[in-house]
Amino acid sequence: MITTPIRPPSKPPAPFCPNRLYPIRVAGQWQMDMGPLAPALDGYFERTNRFVHETSYSASIDGDTFLTNEEDYPAALGAIADRGGAYVGVGELMSFTYPAWQGAHHAYAVDRNRDIPLGFVPMYGALLAMAQNRLEFLSLVSGRPIPQDLRSSPPEGTDYEELIAIAGLYEHDAEFFDIVTAGLTTAIASRLPEGARRSTDHAVRTWMKRFRNDLAFPKPKLMSEGDWLSYFWNSGARLKLLGLADGQGRGGTLASEEAFQRERELFLEGRITGVAASLGRGGFELVRAAMGEDEASVVYLSNVEHMHHQNLINGSEPGLEEKLLNFYAGLNDLPGAAESLLISADGRRPTVVSDLMESADAVYPIGMRAGEGALAFRALYPLRSAVLKQLDRPLDERIRALFNYPDIDPLLQRLLTHAASIFHGQRPLRYDEAMGGLIRECPPFATKMPPQLRTMFMSNLILLGVVEEM
């Protein structure tokens, strides 16, 4: 249920003492005091528990998306660095890395899998808070206790590979790891709605095991070279994603001490709120309620659009056209949408940053396969857009303005060129006249493009005002 918006605190919730959170050995047993973390966790769940949509659910966390599967994510950091404003995004790692470098006033971590806002975000935030630096963070997630003198002041300028090497010098301690995991699960479960405790507890334990296993299997040749399974079993393969950075040193949690401290402060200062909802009807309404008077400056969608469009082409989800319209209408209505940037990627493509309104008002590129090879042409999905109606601009420019990929596929390039030459008059062409002209001038329009996408392309020409409706 949507409730009164909550304004994020402008100061840290309470004084914080990080030295008390790292486990200590007393009389031969590991002990840990989670008390100092209570204010940060209380604040997070006080905000987040109010924004759990009834359609959210607990989903499997198996697969290749643990943390992220987008190795190109640092490419967006330069465009959003210190931009300020609010951040709205999906997924796990990006709920910290992007808003941290953005210098976000507040971050809204949105996901239809409620285990992410209710489990991963507070777990990851707590781990950041429990560690004073990157080496302590590695120690906690891998279950490898490191002597205090070393972990308190790791060598300045230590890169990710060196950190891994240092952590690898120390043996995994099952009791140490278990007390960290137990402390996290107890602290999180006690603050959850009763109906979410069991599934979220399981998810947090699974995430911690995946962290631990990432440094517990030093078997880089377990599978044959190039086999995708070998990637998941290489020592540090997933944690390595936290060490990726752009050319200016901006990157994930382990890329630098600055990156680590930015993410840590985001959680400790109460500048992150979870929203358990899908980005569609009802979900965006809940996001807007959580945001209150905040205005989005950066929105991150991962592969949400790609999935929707692929399902549309495959015909695998009934009623998806209406869902897409609700999706883009929700984006369009986000506070601050007119000035916000959009980050999108699907793990196999470059990360792209564009003006949000180019997608929210218009369309999104679609990648398809034709025959044996990949035919990555793009078609325009018809939605309301002011830029579509700018009739004084050449047709190909008006269409190009809607793309947020830096390159144009050769087939679409030909279509745009021929369309511009065909639709040069003042009067709109009849539908069959326009279709015949495109087939005649650009045969791949008929031979390479599936019927659904031909229809989409023609629908956009109708919106552009150069083709009459049938």
CORPE-V73750 format. One record per residue. N is the residue number from 1. RES is the residue in one letter. OMEGA is omega in degrees with one decimal (none if undefined). Layout:
N RES OMEGA
N RES OMEGA
This chain:
1 M 179.7
2 I -176.7
3 T 178.9
4 T -179.9
5 P 179.1
6 I 177.5
7 R 179.5
8 P 178.5
9 P -179.6
10 S 179.7
11 K 175.8
12 P -175.5
13 P -177.0
14 A 175.7
15 P -174.4
16 F -178.0
17 C -172.8
18 P -175.4
19 N -176.5
20 R -172.3
21 L 178.2
22 Y -177.4
23 P 175.7
24 I -178.7
25 R -178.8
26 V 179.0
27 A 175.5
28 G -179.7
29 Q 177.5
30 W 176.5
31 Q -179.1
32 M 180.0
33 D 179.5
34 M -176.4
35 G -178.1
36 P -178.8
37 L -174.1
38 A -178.0
39 P -179.3
40 A 179.0
41 L 177.7
42 D -179.5
43 G -178.7
44 Y -176.9
45 F 174.4
46 E 177.8
47 R -168.7
48 T -176.2
49 N 179.2
50 R -173.6
51 F 176.2
52 V -176.8
53 H -176.4
54 E 179.8
55 T 176.5
56 S -175.7
57 Y 176.4
58 S -175.4
59 A 176.6
60 S 178.1
61 I 175.2
62 D 178.2
63 G -171.5
64 D -175.3
65 T 176.1
66 F -172.0
67 L 174.7
68 T 170.8
69 N -177.4
70 E -176.1
71 E -178.0
72 D -173.0
73 Y 178.9
74 P -179.3
75 A -178.7
76 A -168.5
77 L 179.4
78 G -177.2
79 A -174.6
80 I -172.8
81 A 176.3
82 D 179.2
83 R 179.8
84 G -178.3
85 G -178.8
86 A 177.3
87 Y 174.5
88 V -177.4
89 G -178.4
90 V 170.1
91 G -170.2
92 E -174.9
93 L -175.4
94 M 175.9
95 S 177.1
96 F -171.0
97 T -177.9
98 Y -179.3
99 P 178.7
100 A 179.3
101 W 175.4
102 Q -172.2
103 G -172.8
104 A 171.7
105 H 176.5
106 H 178.6
107 A 178.1
108 Y -177.1
109 A -172.0
110 V 173.8
111 D 177.5
112 R 172.6
113 N -173.1
114 R 178.5
115 D 179.8
116 I 177.5
117 P -178.6
118 L -176.3
119 G -174.2
120 F -175.0
121 V 177.7
122 P 177.1
123 M -178.0
124 Y 177.1
125 G 178.8
126 A 178.1
127 L 176.5
128 L -178.3
129 A -178.5
130 M -178.2
131 A 176.3
132 Q -177.6
133 N -175.4
134 R -177.7
135 L 176.2
136 E 177.2
137 F 177.3
138 L 179.2
139 S -177.3
140 L -174.8
141 V -179.6
142 S -179.2
143 G -179.6
144 R 179.4
145 P -177.9
146 I -179.2
147 P -173.9
148 Q -175.8
149 D 179.7
150 L -176.1
151 R -179.7
152 S -178.3
153 S 176.8
154 P -178.0
155 P -177.9
156 E 178.6
157 G -179.8
158 T 179.7
159 D -174.8
160 Y -177.5
161 E 179.0
162 E 177.1
163 L 178.4
164 I -180.0
165 A 179.1
166 I -180.0
167 A -178.2
168 G 178.4
169 L -174.3
170 Y -175.8
171 E 173.1
172 H 178.9
173 D -174.5
174 A -179.0
175 E 177.6
176 F -179.3
177 F -177.7
178 D -177.9
179 I 175.1
180 V -179.7
181 T -179.1
182 A 178.6
183 G -180.0
184 L -176.0
185 T 179.0
186 T -178.1
187 A -178.4
188 I -176.4
189 A -177.8
190 S -177.9
191 R -176.9
192 L 167.4
193 P -172.9
194 E -176.4
195 G -177.5
196 A -170.6
197 R -173.5
198 R -176.8
199 S -179.1
200 T 176.3
201 D 178.3
202 H -178.7
203 A -179.8
204 V 178.6
205 R 179.2
206 T 177.6
207 W -179.9
208 M 177.7
209 K 179.5
210 R 172.7
211 F -177.2
212 R -176.2
213 N -177.7
214 D 177.1
215 L -176.7
216 A -178.2
217 F 179.6
218 P -176.4
219 K -174.2
220 P 179.7
221 K 178.9
222 L 176.6
223 M -179.4
224 S -179.5
225 E 177.3
226 G 177.4
227 D -174.7
228 W 179.8
229 L -179.8
230 S -179.9
231 Y -175.8
232 F -178.2
233 W 173.8
234 N 179.6
235 S 177.1
236 G -174.5
237 A -179.1
238 R 178.0
239 L 178.9
240 K 178.1
241 L 178.6
242 L -178.7
243 G -179.6
244 L -178.4
245 A 174.3
246 D -176.3
247 G 179.5
248 Q 178.1
249 G 176.5
250 R -176.9
251 G -175.9
252 G -173.3
253 T -174.6
254 L -177.4
255 A -179.0
256 S 176.3
257 E 177.8
258 E 178.6
259 A -179.0
260 F -176.3
261 Q 176.3
262 R -179.8
263 E -179.8
264 R -179.5
265 E 178.7
266 L -178.5
267 F -176.0
268 L -178.6
269 E 176.8
270 G -176.3
271 R 177.8
272 I 179.6
273 T 176.7
274 G 174.8
275 V -179.7
276 A -177.6
277 A 173.0
278 S -179.2
279 L -179.3
280 G 179.3
281 R -179.0
282 G -178.9
283 G 178.4
284 F 177.3
285 E 178.5
286 L 177.1
287 V -180.0
288 R 178.1
289 A 178.7
290 A -176.1
291 M -178.1
292 G -178.5
293 E 178.0
294 D 175.5
295 E -178.5
296 A 174.0
297 S 177.3
298 V 175.7
299 V -179.1
300 Y -175.2
301 L -174.8
302 S -176.8
303 N -175.6
304 V -179.2
305 E 179.8
306 H 179.8
307 M -179.3
308 H -176.1
309 H 177.6
310 Q 177.1
311 N 177.8
312 L -178.8
313 I -178.4
314 N -176.9
315 G -173.0
316 S -176.8
317 E -179.9
318 P 176.7
319 G -175.1
320 L 178.9
321 E 178.7
322 E 178.5
323 K 178.3
324 L 178.7
325 L 177.3
326 N -179.7
327 F -177.7
328 Y 175.6
329 A 177.5
330 G 175.6
331 L -177.6
332 N -174.5
333 D 178.0
334 L 175.9
335 P 180.0
336 G -174.8
337 A -175.0
338 A -178.1
339 E -172.9
340 S 170.9
341 L 177.7
342 L 174.0
343 I 178.6
344 S 178.7
345 A 175.9
346 D 176.5
347 G 179.9
348 R -177.5
349 R 175.1
350 P 172.8
351 T -173.9
352 V 174.4
353 V -179.4
354 S 172.1
355 D -176.1
356 L -175.3
357 M 177.2
358 E 176.2
359 S -175.0
360 A -179.7
361 D -165.9
362 A -163.7
363 V 174.4
364 Y 179.1
365 P -179.8
366 I 175.4
367 G -178.5
368 M 175.9
369 R 177.5
370 A 178.8
371 G -175.8
372 E -174.4
373 G 179.4
374 A 176.8
375 L -173.3
376 A 175.9
377 F -178.7
378 R 176.8
379 A -176.7
380 L 177.7
381 Y -171.0
382 P 174.5
383 L -178.6
384 R 177.6
385 S 178.6
386 A -176.4
387 V 179.2
388 L -173.3
389 K -179.5
390 Q -170.1
391 L 179.2
392 D 178.2
393 R 176.8
394 P -176.2
395 L -176.2
396 D 177.2
397 E -179.4
398 R 177.8
399 I -179.4
400 R -177.6
401 A -177.0
402 L -176.5
403 F 174.2
404 N 167.9
405 Y -176.3
406 P -178.8
407 D 177.4
408 I 179.6
409 D -177.6
410 P 179.8
411 L 179.4
412 L 176.9
413 Q 179.2
414 R 179.5
415 L -179.6
416 L -179.3
417 T -178.8
418 H 178.6
419 A 179.8
420 A -179.9
421 S -178.6
422 I -173.5
423 F -177.2
424 H -177.9
425 G -179.0
426 Q -176.8
427 R 174.5
428 P 176.4
429 L 171.8
430 R -177.0
431 Y -177.8
432 D 177.0
433 E 179.4
434 A 179.5
435 M 179.2
436 G 179.2
437 G 179.6
438 L -179.8
439 I -179.0
440 R -175.3
441 E -176.3
442 C -175.8
443 P 179.4
444 P 175.9
445 F 179.2
446 A -172.4
447 T -175.2
448 K -173.7
449 M 178.3
450 P -177.4
451 P -177.5
452 Q -176.7
453 L 172.4
454 R 179.2
455 T 178.0
456 M -178.3
457 F 179.8
458 M 178.9
459 S 178.8
460 N 176.1
461 L 174.4
462 I 178.6
463 L 179.5
464 L 177.2
465 G -178.2
466 V 177.5
467 V 177.9
468 E 174.4
469 E -179.3
470 M none
